[in-house]
Amino acid sequence: MALSPSSLPDASLASQTAQFDRHGYLFGQHITHSLSPLLHDVVYQSLGLRWGQVRLDSADVPHFLQLAQHPSFYGASVTMPNKVAIIPHLDHLTPECRAVGACNTLFLRTCPTTSRRLLCGANTDVVGIRDSFLRNDAIPESTYRARPALVIGGGGAARSAIYALREHLSVADIYLVNRDPDEVAAVRQHCDAAGYGGASLVHVSSVEQAHALPAPGAIVACVPDFEPATPGEILARDITDAFLSKGEQKGAMLEMCYNPTPFTRLGALAEGKGWQVILGTEAMLWQGLEQDRYWTGRTIDEMPVKQVKEAIEGVVKQRARQNRL
């Protein structure tokens, strides 16, 4: 049964959603500083839509599914810890969502035979990673295609990176570096089962092994911004440094971490060694615009890309100033 705004379980949410003709949610936890609502607000204002995305700081999936019955609901951005938990409740998954095993985007479609509303899941993180490389390199074919790539980390973002590199950038071997070998084994097992793993996923576990391998063209860093402290973290950083220090043709590193700032220690290290560093806000931009493509039906060319970039850069600069105070 559809819910009216006045009968929503949370009065604050009801008040917020009532401001819009249509509303969506940012569904996850620790989302206070997320730039997602800002990004989508810029898009909707540019397109002349009285839409808005409301923060829902929660891991209560049944509650969220109840809210999603509202007739004004258009979809949601899904973040941790809900990216995997939401999947069993969805009617349809896009191929990349199924392959990665995590959903960051909910959108609605109508069943052509029953006219029933379908709750569908996508993973636009894959598009964010893909477009961060392709839109920031004049000749991506020579930089990435048929060259090895490197993924640093062992979580869901690492799986998205592997899928994007394999399916969209046509890289050769993909090196995996992480502080925890068990996490690497879990990632390889998942990718094998989903059909995009195999022997070309190479766990690099020593500095000597890194020195012996060809240099990567694309690097995706999927780890938080912190100074290595444990033996596993120090080893992973030393292995990464060995790859960054190779004298062959430098490529680009996408630093997925952008909170509280996209200017990370690892990014500075890579830039100092001659690599092009693509900020995590770039991936956030392109995955967010892909979400709005699902929700609004507009093409990326119709989106206010420049305005969104300027809005994000403004917030990043403001936060950087505050952190220096």
Long-range contacts (C-beta under 8 A, 24 or more apart in sequence): 1-69, 2-69, 2-70, 2-71, 3-66, 3-67, 3-69, 3-70, 4-70, 5-70, 5-72, 8-67, 8-70, 9-63, 9-66, 9-67, 13-54, 13-56, 13-67, 16-52, 16-54, 17-52, 17-54, 17-70, 17-72, 19-52, 20-50, 20-51, 20-52, 20-72, 21-49, 21-50, 21-51, 21-72, 22-49, 22-50, 22-51, 22-72, 22-73, 22-74, 23-51, 23-52, 23-53, 23-54, 23-70, 23-72, 23-73, 23-74, 24-51, 24-52, 24-53, 24-54, 24-73, 24-74, 24-75, 24-76, 24-77, 24-295, 25-53, 25-54, 25-55, 25-56, 25-64, 25-67, 25-68, 25-73, 25-76, 25-77, 26-53, 26-54, 26-55, 26-56, 26-76, 26-77, 26-79, 27-56, 27-58, 27-64, 27-76, 27-77, 27-78, 27-79, 27-82, 27-86, 27-106, 28-56, 28-57, 28-58, 28-59, 28-77, 28-78, 28-79, 28-80, 28-81, 28-82, 29-57, 29-58, 29-59, 29-79, 29-80, 29-81, 30-57, 30-80, 31-55, 31-57, 31-79, 32-57, 33-259, 33-260, 34-79, 34-259, 35-281, 35-284, 35-312, 35-315, 36-77, 36-284, 36-288, 38-311, 38-312, 38-315, 39-284, 39-285, 39-288, 39-289, 39-308, 39-311, 39-312, 40-77, 40-288, 40-291, 40-292, 42-304, 42-307, 42-308, 42-311, 43-288, 43-289, 43-292, 43-296, 43-303, 43-304, 43-308, 46-303, 46-304, 46-307, 47-296, 47-298, 47-302, 47-303, 47-304, 49-296, 53-77, 59-85, 61-85, 61-86, 61-89, 65-89, 65-119, 68-106, 68-119, 73-108, 74-107, 74-108, 74-295, 75-105, 75-106, 75-107, 75-108, 75-291, 75-294, 75-295, 76-105, 76-106, 77-104, 77-105, 77-288, 77-291, 78-103, 78-104, 78-105, 78-106, 78-121, 79-104, 83-156, 84-156, 86-121, 87-121, 89-119, 90-119, 90-120, 90-121, 91-118, 91-119, 91-120, 92-118, 92-119, 92-120, 92-121, 93-120, 93-121, 93-122, 94-120, 94-121, 94-122, 94-123, 96-122, 96-123, 96-126, 96-163, 96-167, 97-121, 97-122, 97-123, 98-194, 99-163, 99-194, 99-195, 99-196, 100-125, 100-126, 100-156, 100-159, 100-160, 100-163, 100-194, 101-156, 101-159, 101-190, 101-194, 102-156, 102-159, 102-160, 104-287, 105-290, 105-291, 105-294, 107-291, 107-294, 107-295, 122-290, 122-291, 122-294, 123-160, 124-287, 124-288, 124-290, 124-291, 124-294, 125-157, 125-160, 125-283, 125-287, 126-160, 126-163, 126-164, 126-167, 126-168, 127-164, 127-286, 127-287, 127-290, 128-282, 128-283, 128-284, 128-285, 128-286, 128-287, 128-288, 128-290, 129-160, 129-161, 129-164, 129-165, 129-220, 129-254, 129-256, 129-283, 130-164, 130-168, 130-169, 130-286, 131-283, 131-286, 132-254, 132-278, 132-282, 132-283, 132-286, 133-169, 133-218, 133-252, 133-254, 133-278, 134-168, 134-169, 135-282, 135-286, 136-252, 136-276, 136-278, 136-282, 137-252, 137-276, 140-169, 143-217, 143-218, 143-249, 143-251, 143-252, 144-169, 144-170, 144-171, 144-217, 144-218, 144-251, 145-169, 145-170, 145-171, 146-170, 146-171, 146-172, 147-171, 147-172, 147-214, 147-216, 147-217, 147-218, 147-251, 148-172, 148-173, 148-174, 148-175, 148-213, 148-214, 148-215, 148-216, 148-217, 149-173, 149-174, 149-175, 149-216, 149-217, 149-218, 149-219, 149-220, 150-174, 150-175, 150-177, 150-216, 150-218, 150-219, 150-220, 150-240, 150-243, 151-175, 151-176, 151-177, 151-219, 151-220, 151-222, 152-177, 152-178, 152-219, 152-220, 152-221, 152-222, 152-223, 152-236, 152-240, 152-266, 153-178, 153-221, 153-222, 153-223, 154-178, 154-179, 154-180, 154-183, 154-184, 154-186, 154-187, 154-222, 155-183, 155-222, 157-220, 157-222, 157-256, 158-187, 158-220, 158-222, 159-187, 159-190, 159-191, 161-220, 161-222, 161-254, 161-256, 162-187, 162-191, 162-196, 162-197, 162-201, 163-191, 163-196, 164-220, 165-218, 165-220, 166-196, 167-196, 169-218, 171-217, 171-218, 172-200, 173-200, 173-201, 173-202, 174-200, 174-201, 174-202, 175-202, 175-204, 175-210, 175-213, 175-216, 175-243, 176-201, 176-202, 176-203, 176-204, 177-204, 177-236, 177-239, 177-240, 177-243, 178-236, 179-230, 179-232, 179-233, 179-235, 179-236, 180-232, 181-205, 204-239, 205-239, 206-235, 206-239, 207-235, 207-238, 207-239, 207-242, 209-239, 210-239, 210-242, 210-243, 211-242, 213-243, 214-248, 215-243, 215-246, 215-248, 215-249, 215-250, 215-251, 216-243, 216-251, 217-249, 217-251, 217-252, 218-251, 218-252, 218-253, 218-254, 219-243, 219-244, 219-251, 219-252, 219-253, 219-254, 219-270, 219-275, 220-253, 220-254, 220-256, 221-253, 221-254, 221-255, 221-256, 221-257, 221-264, 221-266, 221-267, 222-256, 222-257, 223-257, 223-266, 224-257, 225-257, 225-261, 225-264, 225-265, 225-266, 226-265, 227-265, 237-266, 240-266, 241-269, 244-269, 244-270, 244-273, 244-275, 245-273, 250-274, 250-275, 250-276, 251-275, 251-276, 252-276, 252-277, 252-278, 253-277, 253-278, 254-278, 254-280, 254-282, 254-283, 255-279, 255-280, 256-280, 256-283, 258-284, 258-316, 260-319, 260-323, 261-316, 261-319, 261-320, 261-323, 262-316, 263-320, 281-312, 281-313, 281-316, 284-312, 285-309, 285-312
